[in-house]
């Protein structure tokens, strides 16, 4: 009985000893696991940082390998995933980037940065309509720091993409949503003002550039942009004043000097002013017709003019003969005669654009004038 009693006493003690041993081993295992996790995390972070350095050095393929190592070691780190997707895109591996970013978006479809990168993937793949959707998801998505600057960057990039594709109406819509965001950012204000010109809204561009100049009256680039906006509005005297102001700030700027001369020449030839007398409007219309004819013959030099140019050029020669006859007789030119010459100049210009391989630049004197005449 005494031995049994002692065994009963010893049994709980043994159990406690075993439990203590097991608890100790569990603590050791947990400590080792924690240490291993920290080492893995540190190794993943090292790969990530090496990838960042390689990417900054323009070595995207090598950066992809480092980011992939980081991603493999730690699949829960969003930064590693996004870095990998971005590097794959930079390296031209669009499909790989799409797969990586899809995994991120499957976890959080509202991730602003992931949507932004996916928009770029779609652009690279030539799927721009899809890209527009991802740009909007980025703009209205969630960003870790809640930064408005990231959303502005996404909208501005979308605006540039729309401008490059000539999608003016959509571009204007995006720019209007940027209105007010550029008040404390002169660089952004200039970008928005220039894009207003791309969107075919010179009036808004003019207002934007004047707001910039109100804050900085010595900004030559803003004066140049203002001049371009005034050209788009058909206000050639105002364009001259803006370009002249830019030239005053940078007297050696040959481009500014050329733009001053262009604005002067446009003002001299503009046939749309309501204050013009019939004689002066007729003179300008005939000169415009002569210039259009000369430019057309120059671009077709050595070629047979395709239809309908031969008939149009014959009509131009006929009108020139009528002008000479009127000068001899002293007949007063009519407004109808001026309008007929302007109409013919427009027809020849359109035919020239179809017939000639070389197209006139946006700042071409005749292109600007005829665009205004057609409005």
Number of C-alpha atoms within 10 A of each C-alpha: 6 7 8 9 9 10 12 11 11 12 11 11 12 11 11 12 12 12 12 12 12 12 12 12 12 12 12 12 12 12 12 12 12 12 12 12 14 12 12 15 16 15 16 24 21 16 22 25 17 18 28 20 14 18 21 11 10 13 16 23 18 15 28 26 18 27 30 23 20 29 23 13 19 19 12 10 14 14 14 26 24 20 27 28 30 27 29 25 23 21 18 15 17 22 15 16 24 21 13 20 23 17 13 19 17 10 10 13 16 17 19 26 24 29 29 27 24 29 27 24 29 20 17 16 13 11 13 18 11 15 24 21 16 25 25 18 22 28 22 16 19 19 17 8 7 11 10 12 10 17 23 18 15 25 23 21 15 25 26 17 17 22 20 12 11 14 14 20 14 14 24 22 12 17 19 13 11 17 12 9 15 16 11 9 10 13 10 17 22 19 13 26 27 23 24 24 21 21 23 18 19 24 15 20 27 26 14 24 24 18 16 22 17 11 10 12 13 14 16 21 15 27 27 22 25 30 30 26 30 24 24 22 18 22 17 24 18 18 29 26 18 26 30 23 22 26 22 15 14 13 12 10 12 11 12 24 18 13 22 24 15 20 26 16 14 22 19 12 18 21 24 14 9 7 9 13 11 16 14 16 25 25 15 21 25 23 16 22 25 17 15 23 21 12 16 21 18 12 17 17 11 8 11 10 18 14 10 13 21 13 13 17 19 11 14 21 15 11 18 16 12 13 18 11 12 13 12 9 9 9 10 11 17 13 14 11 17 20 16 15 23 24 16 20 26 22 15 22 21 13 18 24 14 11 19 18 10 11 13 14 10 9 12 11 16 22 17 17 21 20 12 16 15 9 5
